[in-house]
Amino acid sequence: MKKLLIPILVIVVIVGVLYMLSAGRYNQAITLQEDAITAWSNVESAYQRRSDLIGNLVKTVQGAADFERSTLKEVIEARSKATSINIDPSNITPDQMAQFQQAQSGLTSALSRLLVTVERYPDLKANQNFLNLQTQLEGTENRINVERNRYNESVGSYNKYLRKFPNNIILNILGDFEKMTRFEADEGAEKAPDVDFEFK
């Protein structure tokens, strides 16, 4: 009986150690993945806030007489395109991220053109509702940047955890954990824009 008990105890200890190693790593991977998914939800929430503010801004600007309709149309179309792209945060591919960023950049560009055009309308520039919306948009742009950075940090922690040894082997066996995609700067963002000040 004693001869049988020792191999059984050895097997139980080995199984227990393997369980603790794998369960701990699996649970940590799930936690990091969920943190990254939550961070992505916060990014989407910040973009949604911007979209809502842009809708209010467009309504305010539409009230101004003779405002350029083509500029408003560009903003409305870019907003529609940006809000139509939905991404599953647990399965973001680089292509999906690029498509999402391209749509958001298009909206940012259209919004910038709108705000430049407003400069030609003194009554609109003095409109308190417009000024409040413009201030809120500036704050939201900062919030978007903060949330994107937090998302990248969460994704970085998750991806590093997946790649470390022996996590990479254990998690490959236990589950379907894929590397997540980070936000990257728009192409050409590393170059400073040329600014030409002309004094007349």
Number of C-alpha atoms within 10 A of each C-alpha: 5 6 7 8 10 11 11 11 11 11 12 12 12 12 12 12 12 13 12 12 14 18 15 12 20 19 11 15 21 15 13 19 24 17 19 25 21 16 22 24 16 19 21 18 15 21 20 16 18 22 21 13 17 21 15 15 21 17 13 15 22 14 10 14 10 8 16 14 10 10 15 20 14 18 23 19 13 21 23 14 16 23 16 11 14 10 15 11 17 17 14 16 16 14 10 16 17 15 15 20 18 16 20 20 15 19 24 18 14 21 22 13 15 21 14 10 14 18 11 11 14 9 12 19 16 10 13 11 15 19 14 11 16 17 11 16 19 11 12 19 16 13 19 20 13 15 21 21 16 18 24 20 16 22 25 18 16 24 21 12 20 24 13 10 9 14 18 15 12 17 20 14 11 12 11 8 19 15 19 20 21 20 15 13 9 11 8 8 9 8 7 7 8 6 6 6 6 5 4 3
